[in-house]
Amino acid sequence: MLVNELVESIKTSTRSVCPVFSEDRKAVFAPGLAILCGVFDALAIKELRLSDGALREGVLYEMEGRFRHQDIRSRTAQSLANQYNIDREQARRVLETTTQMLEQWQEQNPKLANPHLAALLKWAVMLHEVGLNINHSGMHRHSAYILQNSDLPGFNQEQQMLMATLVRYHRKAIKLDDLPALYAIQEKAVSAANSATAPGRTAE
């Protein structure tokens, strides 16, 4: 346990528990850990997940926005579609076909059906051609890069990574080993998304 390691290192005056920290950060590590432990105890928190974002980058707004402002993702998708001149009619046709086949898949796999992942799949379908203006060749790779690295209000980082992966492999089966670490989205759910993307790979 990290606390025990820290206490032991203090006893032996080694501070080996935090060798990668700079000297000024080592001095505040123990107080910071004590505060964190107090927060965990007070709020009965059992798990901490690492985020690539920070408060100054709007990570709280990013995760809160999808619950209180359901239309923010629609505005984000519309803005991205306008920016990259997506063929709306083509996107609508692909979305309709994918939705029909997704519903069939959900009927056959009711225990794996996940409305949140289904919504992400639909957003990915709508935006899967954002990379077309860059180059038709390798469009799926360009689209995936844009979705993963753009500022997309209403979508958190893991959702963007998952959508980018769905778009990247929309013409072939997803290799689960190639998926990035998605802590908020369980492995079983990601496997379900892999199965659910099969309709999208035939819709075009």
C-alpha positions as CSV (number, residue, x, y, z in Angstrom):
1,M,0.0,0.0,0.0
2,L,1.3,3.4,-0.9
3,V,0.8,4.9,2.5
4,N,2.7,2.1,4.2
5,E,5.5,2.5,1.7
6,L,5.7,6.2,2.3
7,V,5.8,5.8,6.1
8,E,8.5,3.2,5.8
9,S,10.6,5.4,3.5
10,I,10.2,8.3,6.0
11,K,11.4,6.1,8.8
12,T,14.5,5.1,6.8
13,S,15.0,8.6,5.4
14,T,15.1,7.2,1.8
15,R,12.0,8.7,0.2
16,S,12.3,5.8,-2.3
17,V,8.5,5.8,-2.8
18,C,8.7,8.9,-5.0
19,P,12.1,8.8,-6.8
20,V,10.7,10.3,-10.0
21,F,9.5,13.5,-8.4
22,S,11.6,16.7,-8.4
23,E,12.9,17.8,-5.0
24,D,10.3,20.5,-4.6
25,R,7.5,18.1,-5.3
26,K,8.8,15.4,-2.9
27,A,8.3,17.8,0.0
28,V,4.6,18.2,-0.7
29,F,3.9,14.6,-1.7
30,A,3.2,13.3,1.9
31,P,0.8,16.2,2.8
32,G,-1.0,15.8,-0.5
33,L,-1.4,12.0,0.0
34,A,-2.7,12.7,3.5
35,I,-5.3,15.1,2.2
36,L,-6.3,12.6,-0.5
37,C,-6.7,9.8,2.0
38,G,-8.9,12.1,4.1
39,V,-11.1,12.9,1.2
40,F,-11.4,9.1,0.3
41,D,-12.4,8.3,3.9
42,A,-14.9,11.2,4.2
43,L,-16.6,10.5,0.9
44,A,-16.3,6.7,1.0
45,I,-14.4,6.7,-2.3
46,K,-13.0,3.3,-3.2
47,E,-11.3,3.9,-6.5
48,L,-9.3,6.6,-8.2
49,R,-8.9,6.7,-12.0
50,L,-6.1,8.6,-13.8
51,S,-7.2,11.3,-16.3
52,D,-5.1,12.9,-19.0
53,G,-7.0,16.1,-18.5
54,A,-6.7,18.7,-15.8
55,L,-9.0,21.2,-14.1
56,R,-7.6,24.0,-16.2
57,E,-8.4,22.0,-19.3
58,G,-12.1,21.8,-18.3
59,V,-12.1,18.1,-17.4
60,L,-15.0,18.6,-15.0
61,Y,-17.1,20.5,-17.6
62,E,-16.2,17.9,-20.1
63,M,-17.6,15.0,-17.9
64,E,-20.6,17.0,-16.5
65,G,-21.7,18.5,-19.8
66,R,-23.2,15.3,-21.3
67,F,-25.6,15.0,-18.3
68,R,-26.9,18.5,-18.0
69,H,-26.7,19.7,-21.6
70,Q,-27.8,16.8,-23.7
71,D,-27.9,19.0,-26.8
72,I,-24.3,20.0,-26.5
73,R,-23.1,16.9,-28.4
74,S,-25.6,17.7,-31.2
75,R,-24.1,21.2,-31.5
76,T,-20.6,19.8,-31.4
77,A,-21.3,17.2,-34.1
78,Q,-23.0,19.8,-36.3
79,S,-20.1,22.2,-35.9
80,L,-17.6,19.5,-36.8
81,A,-19.7,18.4,-39.8
82,N,-19.8,22.0,-41.1
83,Q,-16.1,22.5,-40.6
84,Y,-15.2,19.5,-42.6
85,N,-18.0,19.7,-45.2
86,I,-19.5,16.3,-44.4
87,D,-22.0,15.0,-47.0
88,R,-25.1,15.1,-44.7
89,E,-27.2,13.0,-47.0
90,Q,-24.6,10.2,-47.1
91,A,-24.1,10.3,-43.4
92,R,-27.9,10.1,-42.9
93,R,-28.2,7.0,-45.1
94,V,-25.3,5.3,-43.4
95,L,-26.8,6.2,-40.0
96,E,-30.3,4.8,-41.0
97,T,-28.8,1.5,-42.2
98,T,-26.6,1.2,-39.1
99,T,-29.4,2.0,-36.7
100,Q,-31.7,-0.6,-38.3
101,M,-29.0,-3.3,-38.1
102,L,-28.0,-2.2,-34.6
103,E,-31.5,-2.6,-33.4
104,Q,-31.6,-6.1,-34.8
105,W,-28.3,-6.9,-33.0
106,Q,-29.7,-5.5,-29.7
107,E,-32.7,-7.7,-30.0
108,Q,-30.5,-10.7,-30.4
109,N,-28.1,-9.6,-27.6
110,P,-30.3,-7.9,-25.0
111,K,-27.8,-8.4,-22.2
112,L,-25.1,-6.7,-24.1
113,A,-27.2,-3.7,-25.3
114,N,-25.9,-0.5,-23.9
115,P,-27.7,2.8,-24.7
116,H,-24.6,4.9,-24.0
117,L,-22.4,2.9,-26.4
118,A,-25.2,2.8,-29.0
119,A,-25.3,6.6,-28.8
120,L,-21.5,6.8,-29.3
121,L,-21.8,4.5,-32.2
122,K,-24.3,6.7,-33.9
123,W,-22.2,9.8,-33.3
124,A,-19.2,8.0,-34.8
125,V,-21.3,7.0,-37.9
126,M,-22.4,10.6,-38.4
127,L,-18.8,11.8,-38.2
128,H,-16.9,9.0,-39.8
129,E,-16.1,11.0,-43.0
130,V,-14.6,14.1,-41.3
131,G,-11.2,13.0,-42.7
132,L,-12.4,12.8,-46.3
133,N,-11.4,16.4,-47.1
134,I,-7.8,15.7,-46.0
135,N,-7.4,12.7,-48.4
136,H,-9.7,10.0,-49.7
137,S,-6.9,7.5,-49.3
138,G,-6.7,6.6,-45.6
139,M,-9.8,8.6,-44.8
140,H,-10.6,6.4,-41.9
141,R,-7.2,7.1,-40.3
142,H,-7.6,10.9,-40.8
143,S,-11.2,10.8,-39.4
144,A,-10.0,8.9,-36.3
145,Y,-7.2,11.4,-35.7
146,I,-9.6,14.3,-35.9
147,L,-12.1,12.8,-33.6
148,Q,-9.5,11.8,-31.0
149,N,-7.6,15.1,-31.0
150,S,-10.3,17.8,-31.6
151,D,-11.9,19.8,-28.8
152,L,-15.4,18.2,-28.7
153,P,-17.5,19.7,-25.9
154,G,-20.0,17.2,-24.5
155,F,-17.7,14.2,-25.1
156,N,-15.1,13.2,-22.6
157,Q,-11.7,11.9,-23.6
158,E,-12.6,8.2,-23.3
159,Q,-15.6,8.7,-25.5
160,Q,-13.6,10.5,-28.1
161,M,-11.0,7.7,-28.0
162,L,-13.7,5.1,-28.5
163,M,-15.4,7.0,-31.3
164,A,-12.0,7.4,-33.0
165,T,-11.4,3.7,-32.7
166,L,-14.8,2.8,-34.1
167,V,-14.2,5.1,-37.1
168,R,-10.6,3.8,-37.5
169,Y,-11.9,0.3,-37.9
170,H,-15.2,0.9,-39.6
171,R,-14.2,-1.2,-42.6
172,K,-12.9,-4.1,-40.6
173,A,-13.2,-5.8,-37.3
174,I,-11.8,-4.0,-34.3
175,K,-8.7,-5.5,-32.7
176,L,-9.4,-5.3,-29.0
177,D,-5.6,-5.4,-28.3
178,D,-5.3,-2.1,-30.2
179,L,-7.9,-0.4,-28.1
180,P,-6.6,2.3,-25.8
181,A,-7.1,1.9,-22.0
182,L,-10.8,2.9,-21.4
183,Y,-11.3,2.9,-17.7
184,A,-14.8,4.3,-17.6
185,I,-16.0,1.9,-20.3
186,Q,-15.7,-1.7,-19.1
187,E,-14.1,-4.3,-21.3
188,K,-17.3,-6.3,-21.7
189,A,-19.0,-3.1,-23.0
190,V,-16.2,-2.4,-25.4
191,S,-16.5,-6.0,-26.7
192,A,-20.2,-5.4,-27.3
193,A,-19.4,-2.2,-29.2
194,N,-17.0,-4.2,-31.4
195,S,-19.9,-6.6,-32.3
196,A,-22.3,-3.7,-32.7
197,T,-20.0,-2.0,-35.2
198,A,-20.4,-4.9,-37.7
199,P,-23.5,-3.2,-39.2
200,G,-21.6,0.0,-39.7
201,R,-18.9,-1.9,-41.7
202,T,-21.5,-3.1,-44.1
203,A,-23.6,0.0,-44.3
204,E,-21.4,1.7,-46.8
